Amino acid sequence: MKRIYLVGIGMGNIETITDQGRKAVEKSQVLIGAERMIQAFPDYQGEVCYAIAPARILEYLSSHQDWDTAAVIFSGDTGFYSGAKKLNEAIETRKGNCSGSVIADAMIADTESLAEADFWNECRVEFIPGISSLQYFCAKLKLPWEDVKIVSLHGREANLLGAIFNHNKVFFLTGGDYPVRRICEILTDHSLGEVKVSVGERLSYPNEKIERGTARELSAKDFDPLSVMIVENQKLIHRETETHGLSDDLFVRGAVPMTKSEIRSISLSKLELRKTDVIYDIGAGTGSVAVEMALTAREGAVFAVECNEEAIGLIKTNAEQMGAWNLRVIPGMAPEALTSLPPPDRAFIGGSKGNLAAILEVLIQKNPKIRVVINAITLETVSEALNQLSRLGFEGVDIVQIFAAHGKAAGNSHLMMGQNPVFIISGEMRETNLPND
């Protein structure tokens, strides 16, 4: 039996490798990894392969089969944003592709194929954990990390504000478009300039540096690309309940129409929101729906599209008042205003200005698996919505009519005051149903 060790070697300084990890490397006949990491083992006597990509590692292992133990080394911990995951998946896939049943089905059971199958099925993978940047940095700060929210920004987009407003401690793996300075600038621009920020540069190296300050103070400084940071925020946005349908009285509405609490509650339920969703509110009005979507999708983003100047001001006021920091107002009219926005997971259409067909077409171009909810008052809009959803191939189309009435005191009695009935139409697109051009 051959054994492949996937070893987390800790931080850049080899002194942070565990004794178990060191022993696994020493007893392995082959050592694979990035050149920078392998150089940390100058006394290693076995074969060496400089490789990072899973395909290259697998090719080397299968073409040099005169080994019993091999070690592939990774920085940090093998379970914390590590390449060990993809390598292990690639090995398991290779085992599946080389199984006896697959070979028999393909009718290619020649000697070479059988030898390949025997080789991979003989390999056993073992993960050896290391010290992650999160563990190391929190230890340096004397900070418990069991309640830390983790956000990776290496080539990723993330809702920074949503994470910070909803967690006391947020750990950032910085990089790409989000270096430390940029993150601190974003915080400062959104009334979070006084939150406490700790930055770790080149952790474990001889020139390691840890700096603390407010986001405002650190937004004027540049930091090493090999940096991590922790933001500590005591101004959390706490919701007393997780239900939809906040009281209408909580919103500033002016003379702009607003989706009422009961209609809002059912519409949001039909959207089936998830906390990381990107959502459009098209024809956002006062922003009551957009605000509630933003409070639900705390780690996502909401784009409120509106062309009325008064309504735009109300959306901004309501978003700030309710702490919906992941809500962005997009002035303009759909579908043109949607062009530069990221692909949505969900879309709520409260008003289309006669452009419903074009709006739906743009939505499915951006996301062929989008879920949509449409509110309609007139029968003509209902008819058009159903026709367009059918034409475009939406599935599970559902329509309900909601009529709500509120009690109002009239002397010693109470009367029920009815609201306009509203149709709530929902449906979900499937990629296989996309209409032909």
ROKOLBA-920065 format. One line per field, with one value per residue (C-alpha): residue number from 1; residue in three letters; z, x, y. Coordinates in nm, 2 decimals. Example, Ala and Ser with C-alpha at 12.3 -4.5 7.8 and 13.67 -1.06 7.14 Angstrom:
<pts>
num 1	2
residuo ALA	SER
pz 0.78	0.71
px 1.23	1.37
py -0.45	-0.11
</pts>
This chain:
<pts>
num 1	2	3	4	5	6	7	8	9	10	11	12	13	14	15	16	17	18	19	20	21	22	23	24	25	26	27	28	29	30	31	32	33	34	35	36	37	38	39	40	41	42	43	44	45	46	47	48	49	50	51	52	53	54	55	56	57	58	59	60	61	62	63	64	65	66	67	68	69	70	71	72	73	74	75	76	77	78	79	80	81	82	83	84	85	86	87	88	89	90	91	92	93	94	95	96	97	98	99	100	101	102	103	104	105	106	107	108	109	110	111	112	113	114	115	116	117	118	119	120	121	122	123	124	125	126	127	128	129	130	131	132	133	134	135	136	137	138	139	140	141	142	143	144	145	146	147	148	149	150	151	152	153	154	155	156	157	158	159	160	161	162	163	164	165	166	167	168	169	170	171	172	173	174	175	176	177	178	179	180	181	182	183	184	185	186	187	188	189	190	191	192	193	194	195	196	197	198	199	200	201	202	203	204	205	206	207	208	209	210	211	212	213	214	215	216	217	218	219	220	221	222	223	224	225	226	227	228	229	230	231	232	233	234	235	236	237	238	239	240	241	242	243	244	245	246	247	248	249	250	251	252	253	254	255	256	257	258	259	260	261	262	263	264	265	266	267	268	269	270	271	272	273	274	275	276	277	278	279	280	281	282	283	284	285	286	287	288	289	290	291	292	293	294	295	296	297	298	299	300	301	302	303	304	305	306	307	308	309	310	311	312	313	314	315	316	317	318	319	320	321	322	323	324	325	326	327	328	329	330	331	332	333	334	335	336	337	338	339	340	341	342	343	344	345	346	347	348	349	350	351	352	353	354	355	356	357	358	359	360	361	362	363	364	365	366	367	368	369	370	371	372	373	374	375	376	377	378	379	380	381	382	383	384	385	386	387	388	389	390	391	392	393	394	395	396	397	398	399	400	401	402	403	404	405	406	407	408	409	410	411	412	413	414	415	416	417	418	419	420	421	422	423	424	425	426	427	428	429	430	431	432	433	434	435	436	437
residuo MET	LYS	ARG	ILE	TYR	LEU	VAL	GLY	ILE	GLY	MET	GLY	ASN	ILE	GLU	THR	ILE	THR	ASP	GLN	GLY	ARG	LYS	ALA	VAL	GLU	LYS	SER	GLN	VAL	LEU	ILE	GLY	ALA	GLU	ARG	MET	ILE	GLN	ALA	PHE	PRO	ASP	TYR	GLN	GLY	GLU	VAL	CYS	TYR	ALA	ILE	ALA	PRO	ALA	ARG	ILE	LEU	GLU	TYR	LEU	SER	SER	HIS	GLN	ASP	TRP	ASP	THR	ALA	ALA	VAL	ILE	PHE	SER	GLY	ASP	THR	GLY	PHE	TYR	SER	GLY	ALA	LYS	LYS	LEU	ASN	GLU	ALA	ILE	GLU	THR	ARG	LYS	GLY	ASN	CYS	SER	GLY	SER	VAL	ILE	ALA	ASP	ALA	MET	ILE	ALA	ASP	THR	GLU	SER	LEU	ALA	GLU	ALA	ASP	PHE	TRP	ASN	GLU	CYS	ARG	VAL	GLU	PHE	ILE	PRO	GLY	ILE	SER	SER	LEU	GLN	TYR	PHE	CYS	ALA	LYS	LEU	LYS	LEU	PRO	TRP	GLU	ASP	VAL	LYS	ILE	VAL	SER	LEU	HIS	GLY	ARG	GLU	ALA	ASN	LEU	LEU	GLY	ALA	ILE	PHE	ASN	HIS	ASN	LYS	VAL	PHE	PHE	LEU	THR	GLY	GLY	ASP	TYR	PRO	VAL	ARG	ARG	ILE	CYS	GLU	ILE	LEU	THR	ASP	HIS	SER	LEU	GLY	GLU	VAL	LYS	VAL	SER	VAL	GLY	GLU	ARG	LEU	SER	TYR	PRO	ASN	GLU	LYS	ILE	GLU	ARG	GLY	THR	ALA	ARG	GLU	LEU	SER	ALA	LYS	ASP	PHE	ASP	PRO	LEU	SER	VAL	MET	ILE	VAL	GLU	ASN	GLN	LYS	LEU	ILE	HIS	ARG	GLU	THR	GLU	THR	HIS	GLY	LEU	SER	ASP	ASP	LEU	PHE	VAL	ARG	GLY	ALA	VAL	PRO	MET	THR	LYS	SER	GLU	ILE	ARG	SER	ILE	SER	LEU	SER	LYS	LEU	GLU	LEU	ARG	LYS	THR	ASP	VAL	ILE	TYR	ASP	ILE	GLY	ALA	GLY	THR	GLY	SER	VAL	ALA	VAL	GLU	MET	ALA	LEU	THR	ALA	ARG	GLU	GLY	ALA	VAL	PHE	ALA	VAL	GLU	CYS	ASN	GLU	GLU	ALA	ILE	GLY	LEU	ILE	LYS	THR	ASN	ALA	GLU	GLN	MET	GLY	ALA	TRP	ASN	LEU	ARG	VAL	ILE	PRO	GLY	MET	ALA	PRO	GLU	ALA	LEU	THR	SER	LEU	PRO	PRO	PRO	ASP	ARG	ALA	PHE	ILE	GLY	GLY	SER	LYS	GLY	ASN	LEU	ALA	ALA	ILE	LEU	GLU	VAL	LEU	ILE	GLN	LYS	ASN	PRO	LYS	ILE	ARG	VAL	VAL	ILE	ASN	ALA	ILE	THR	LEU	GLU	THR	VAL	SER	GLU	ALA	LEU	ASN	GLN	LEU	SER	ARG	LEU	GLY	PHE	GLU	GLY	VAL	ASP	ILE	VAL	GLN	ILE	PHE	ALA	ALA	HIS	GLY	LYS	ALA	ALA	GLY	ASN	SER	HIS	LEU	MET	MET	GLY	GLN	ASN	PRO	VAL	PHE	ILE	ILE	SER	GLY	GLU	MET	ARG	GLU	THR	ASN	LEU	PRO	ASN	ASP
pz 0.00	-0.09	0.14	0.04	0.32	0.26	0.51	0.64	0.73	0.91	0.85	0.63	0.91	0.92	1.30	1.29	1.15	1.39	1.50	1.32	1.00	1.02	1.07	0.78	0.55	0.69	0.63	0.28	-0.02	-0.24	-0.14	-0.36	-0.33	-0.42	-0.44	-0.17	0.07	-0.02	0.04	0.41	0.42	0.32	0.47	0.29	0.12	-0.10	-0.45	-0.49	-0.73	-0.76	-0.83	-0.72	-0.97	-0.89	-1.25	-1.24	-0.90	-1.01	-1.33	-1.13	-0.88	-1.14	-1.37	-1.07	-0.90	-0.72	-0.39	-0.09	0.09	-0.06	0.11	-0.06	0.15	0.18	0.37	0.68	0.76	0.52	0.61	0.59	0.23	0.13	-0.20	-0.01	-0.08	-0.45	-0.46	-0.25	-0.48	-0.79	-0.64	-0.55	-0.90	-1.05	-0.83	-0.96	-1.32	-1.28	-1.10	-1.25	-1.34	-1.54	-1.73	-1.81	-1.92	-2.15	-2.28	-2.26	-2.00	-2.15	-1.94	-1.90	-1.78	-1.53	-1.40	-1.36	-1.17	-0.94	-0.87	-0.76	-0.57	-0.37	-0.26	0.07	0.16	0.50	0.61	0.86	0.99	1.04	1.21	1.01	0.98	1.18	1.47	1.46	1.44	1.71	1.94	1.88	1.97	2.27	2.11	2.13	1.78	1.82	1.74	1.46	1.12	0.84	0.51	0.22	-0.03	-0.25	-0.59	-0.44	-0.39	-0.05	0.15	0.38	0.55	0.61	0.77	1.00	1.10	1.20	1.38	1.67	1.51	1.14	1.01	0.65	0.42	0.21	-0.15	-0.50	-0.51	-0.13	0.03	0.39	0.30	0.07	0.33	0.59	0.34	0.28	0.65	0.70	0.41	0.58	0.93	1.07	1.08	1.46	1.46	1.59	1.33	1.38	1.08	1.06	0.79	0.69	0.99	1.14	0.92	1.09	0.96	1.10	1.19	1.38	1.38	1.55	1.51	1.39	1.04	0.98	1.10	0.90	0.58	0.52	0.53	0.29	0.40	0.27	0.03	0.27	0.53	0.73	0.94	1.22	1.26	1.60	1.60	1.90	1.69	1.57	1.39	1.60	1.48	1.75	1.51	1.19	1.04	0.73	0.72	0.94	1.05	0.78	1.05	1.06	0.70	0.58	0.28	0.17	-0.13	-0.29	-0.30	-0.06	-0.05	0.26	0.54	0.46	0.09	0.16	0.40	0.14	-0.15	0.05	0.15	-0.22	-0.31	-0.08	0.01	0.13	0.34	0.06	-0.23	-0.47	-0.52	-0.75	-0.64	-0.96	-0.91	-0.55	-0.44	-0.08	-0.05	0.21	0.02	-0.06	0.31	0.43	0.16	0.27	0.64	0.54	0.29	0.54	0.36	0.02	-0.17	-0.27	-0.57	-0.55	-0.90	-0.91	-1.14	-0.92	-0.75	-0.44	-0.41	-0.44	-0.15	0.06	-0.02	0.11	0.42	0.50	0.43	0.67	0.93	0.93	0.91	0.56	0.48	0.20	0.00	-0.30	-0.48	-0.86	-1.02	-1.35	-1.53	-1.60	-1.80	-1.90	-1.53	-1.48	-1.74	-1.51	-1.21	-1.10	-1.18	-0.94	-0.76	-0.70	-0.84	-0.71	-0.97	-0.80	-1.11	-1.47	-1.65	-1.93	-1.98	-1.81	-2.11	-2.16	-1.79	-1.76	-2.07	-1.92	-1.59	-1.74	-1.95	-1.63	-1.44	-1.63	-1.29	-1.14	-0.92	-0.97	-0.78	-0.95	-0.77	-0.98	-0.92	-1.26	-1.45	-1.76	-1.57	-1.44	-1.79	-1.93	-1.64	-1.69	-2.06	-2.04	-1.77	-1.99	-2.31	-2.14	-1.98	-1.61	-1.40	-1.09	-1.18	-0.89	-0.85	-0.53	-0.47	-0.13	0.02	0.36	0.59	0.91	1.20	1.26	1.57	1.50	1.82	2.05	1.76	1.52	1.14	0.90	0.64	0.33	0.11	-0.26	-0.36	-0.49	-0.71	-0.62	-0.91	-0.87	-1.08	-1.12	-1.44	-1.54	-1.76	-1.98	-2.05	-2.20	-2.51	-2.85	-3.00
px 0.00	0.12	0.06	0.03	0.06	-0.11	0.09	0.00	0.34	0.20	0.31	0.61	0.86	0.93	0.94	0.56	0.53	0.40	0.61	0.37	0.41	0.79	0.80	0.57	0.81	1.12	1.00	0.86	1.05	0.91	0.84	0.61	0.52	0.60	0.97	0.95	0.81	1.04	1.34	1.23	1.36	1.73	1.83	1.57	1.73	1.45	1.32	1.18	0.91	0.82	0.45	0.13	-0.14	-0.32	-0.29	0.09	0.12	-0.09	0.11	0.44	0.31	0.18	0.49	0.73	0.58	0.89	0.79	0.59	0.54	0.50	0.44	0.27	0.31	0.08	0.11	-0.11	-0.36	-0.49	-0.85	-0.83	-0.86	-0.59	-0.51	-0.52	-0.89	-0.87	-0.58	-0.77	-1.07	-0.85	-0.71	-1.05	-1.17	-0.87	-0.96	-1.32	-1.21	-0.98	-1.23	-1.28	-1.64	-1.55	-1.28	-1.50	-1.78	-1.55	-1.41	-1.05	-0.92	-0.57	-0.26	-0.18	-0.53	-0.53	-0.19	-0.32	-0.62	-0.41	-0.18	-0.44	-0.65	-0.34	-0.29	-0.42	-0.43	-0.38	-0.43	-0.19	-0.31	-0.10	-0.12	-0.34	-0.30	-0.62	-0.49	-0.14	-0.27	-0.53	-0.27	-0.05	-0.34	-0.44	-0.78	-1.02	-1.13	-1.42	-1.66	-1.47	-1.64	-1.40	-1.40	-1.16	-1.09	-0.84	-0.99	-1.34	-1.62	-1.77	-2.01	-1.76	-2.02	-2.27	-2.01	-1.88	-2.22	-2.34	-2.03	-1.82	-1.50	-1.43	-1.11	-1.01	-0.77	-0.69	-0.59	-0.70	-0.92	-0.94	-0.60	-0.60	-0.60	-0.91	-1.11	-1.03	-1.14	-1.47	-1.53	-1.45	-1.69	-1.97	-1.96	-1.73	-1.41	-1.38	-1.39	-1.08	-0.86	-0.55	-0.33	-0.07	0.20	0.44	0.33	0.60	0.88	1.17	1.02	0.68	0.48	0.15	-0.02	-0.34	-0.56	-0.89	-1.01	-0.98	-0.62	-0.51	-0.69	-0.40	-0.14	-0.01	0.05	0.24	0.04	0.10	-0.14	-0.44	-0.66	-0.92	-1.20	-1.37	-1.70	-1.93	-2.20	-2.38	-2.72	-2.94	-3.29	-3.53	-3.71	-3.62	-3.97	-4.06	-4.31	-4.17	-4.42	-4.51	-4.46	-4.08	-4.04	-4.04	-4.26	-4.35	-4.58	-4.42	-4.62	-4.50	-4.54	-4.74	-4.62	-4.85	-4.77	-4.41	-4.40	-4.55	-4.35	-4.02	-4.13	-4.19	-3.84	-3.68	-3.39	-3.06	-2.81	-2.55	-2.79	-2.74	-3.08	-3.24	-3.54	-3.67	-3.90	-3.80	-4.03	-3.96	-3.72	-3.93	-3.88	-3.52	-3.44	-3.60	-3.42	-3.09	-3.15	-3.23	-2.94	-2.69	-2.39	-2.52	-2.60	-2.92	-2.95	-3.25	-3.33	-3.55	-3.60	-3.80	-3.59	-3.80	-3.81	-3.43	-3.39	-3.64	-3.46	-3.13	-3.30	-3.48	-3.16	-2.95	-3.23	-3.27	-2.90	-2.92	-2.56	-2.55	-2.82	-2.70	-2.93	-2.92	-3.07	-3.23	-3.49	-3.47	-3.36	-3.09	-2.99	-2.92	-2.64	-2.34	-2.48	-2.35	-2.56	-2.86	-2.97	-3.32	-3.52	-3.83	-4.02	-4.25	-4.28	-4.16	-4.28	-4.41	-4.07	-4.15	-4.06	-3.72	-3.64	-3.71	-3.49	-3.20	-3.24	-3.22	-2.92	-2.74	-2.85	-3.02	-3.13	-3.28	-3.59	-3.83	-4.13	-4.36	-4.62	-4.91	-5.23	-5.40	-5.53	-5.34	-5.01	-5.10	-5.18	-4.85	-4.65	-4.80	-4.75	-4.39	-4.29	-4.45	-4.28	-3.94	-3.96	-4.00	-4.10	-4.32	-4.51	-4.74	-4.99	-5.18	-5.41	-5.37	-5.63	-5.54	-5.75	-5.65	-5.87	-5.93	-6.09	-6.42	-6.55	-6.62	-6.60	-6.35	-6.38	-6.18	-6.02	-5.93	-5.62	-5.60	-5.57	-5.23	-5.13	-4.80	-4.65	-4.34	-4.14	-3.79	-3.58	-3.40	-3.09	-3.22	-3.53	-3.36	-3.54	-3.37	-3.24
py 0.00	0.35	0.64	1.01	1.26	1.60	1.81	2.15	2.31	2.61	2.97	3.07	3.00	2.63	2.65	2.65	2.30	2.04	1.75	1.51	1.71	1.72	1.34	1.28	1.48	1.31	0.96	1.02	0.92	1.19	1.56	1.77	2.14	2.49	2.56	2.83	2.57	2.29	2.52	2.52	2.15	2.19	1.86	1.65	1.35	1.21	1.29	1.64	1.77	2.14	2.13	2.30	2.21	1.88	1.75	1.80	1.63	1.33	1.30	1.29	1.04	0.80	0.82	0.77	0.47	0.35	0.50	0.39	0.72	1.07	1.41	1.70	2.02	2.31	2.64	2.69	2.42	2.15	2.23	2.61	2.75	2.49	2.33	2.00	1.98	1.99	1.75	1.50	1.53	1.48	1.16	1.03	1.11	0.92	0.62	0.63	0.66	0.37	0.13	-0.21	-0.15	0.17	-0.01	-0.30	-0.07	0.11	-0.22	-0.10	-0.34	-0.35	-0.40	-0.03	0.06	-0.22	-0.11	0.25	0.12	-0.09	0.20	0.46	0.21	0.12	0.48	0.60	0.97	1.11	1.47	1.62	1.95	2.26	2.60	2.83	3.21	3.25	3.04	3.20	3.56	3.52	3.37	3.67	3.90	3.68	3.66	3.36	3.26	3.02	3.30	3.46	3.51	3.41	3.59	3.51	3.78	3.60	3.66	3.67	3.92	3.94	4.16	4.31	4.54	4.26	4.04	4.32	4.45	4.11	3.97	4.10	3.97	3.92	3.77	3.86	3.68	3.99	4.00	4.09	4.39	4.40	4.49	4.60	4.97	4.93	4.75	5.02	5.28	5.10	5.08	5.45	5.55	5.36	5.51	5.24	5.44	5.39	5.01	4.83	4.68	4.45	4.38	4.10	4.13	3.84	3.64	3.41	3.55	3.74	4.07	3.99	4.30	4.35	4.69	4.80	5.10	5.22	5.17	5.54	5.55	5.25	5.36	5.60	5.32	5.06	4.70	4.40	4.18	3.89	4.03	3.92	4.14	4.11	4.37	4.40	4.57	4.64	4.81	4.50	4.52	4.30	4.20	4.10	3.86	3.68	3.70	3.90	4.19	4.46	4.72	4.98	5.25	5.17	5.31	5.67	5.68	6.03	6.04	5.73	5.40	5.13	4.76	4.69	4.46	4.16	4.17	4.22	3.92	3.68	3.82	3.77	3.42	3.33	3.46	3.19	3.41	3.28	3.48	3.51	3.59	3.88	4.03	4.29	4.50	4.65	4.94	4.97	5.26	5.35	5.05	4.86	4.53	4.60	4.68	4.36	4.16	4.32	4.24	3.87	3.83	3.96	3.83	3.90	4.22	4.40	4.64	4.87	5.00	5.31	5.61	5.84	6.10	6.12	5.75	5.72	5.96	5.75	5.43	5.57	5.71	5.38	5.17	5.39	5.40	5.02	4.93	4.78	4.85	4.59	4.77	4.98	5.22	5.21	5.52	5.45	5.23	4.86	4.69	4.94	5.00	4.63	4.62	4.66	4.48	4.14	3.83	3.80	3.49	3.64	3.93	4.11	4.32	4.57	4.79	4.75	5.06	4.84	4.67	4.34	4.12	4.29	4.28	3.91	3.84	4.03	3.85	3.51	3.61	3.71	3.40	3.11	2.97	3.28	3.29	3.58	3.72	3.98	4.19	4.31	4.50	4.51	4.21	4.32	4.30	3.96	3.84	3.97	3.83	3.48	3.49	3.61	3.35	3.08	3.20	3.21	2.87	2.94	2.65	2.61	2.93	3.02	3.30	3.40	3.70	3.87	4.09	4.24	4.45	4.64	4.72	5.09	5.24	5.42	5.56	5.26	5.02	4.89	4.87	4.67	4.89	4.70	4.75	4.70	4.33	4.23	3.94	3.77	3.57	3.36	3.12	2.98	2.94	2.63	2.65	2.37	2.58	2.88	3.00	2.97	3.29
</pts>
